[in-house]
């Protein structure tokens, strides 16, 4: 039973650690130019008015994804130890860290809600 939950968490960890690479639709500037990854942001001309804003956004997505992934790793370790309460706490922090990007990333909140539904008395 724990193996499927652990697998879901590991997939979320991998997903969140690659947010800046796989990206999502984000627009920048008054002309709403779509820049959907850090790689695209860094490829903008150096004199582009939106380059720094887009790079900053995607670097923040990378940092946030890694931070939430770190808590996901803690949840995996807790699940492997049979500690549902610590796993729940770690997943809570993952979804909390994700909040600035939840509308686009939506990696941790659904997983946390699913976890709470499976293990309601943690």
Protein Blocks (a to p, Z undefined) as FASTA:
>chain_A
ZZmmmmmmmmmmmmmmmmmmnopaddedjkopacfbfklmmmpcfklmklmmmmmmmmmm
mmmmmmmmmmmmmmmmmmmnopaklmmmmmmmmmmmmmmmmmmnommmmmmmmmmmmmmm
ZZ
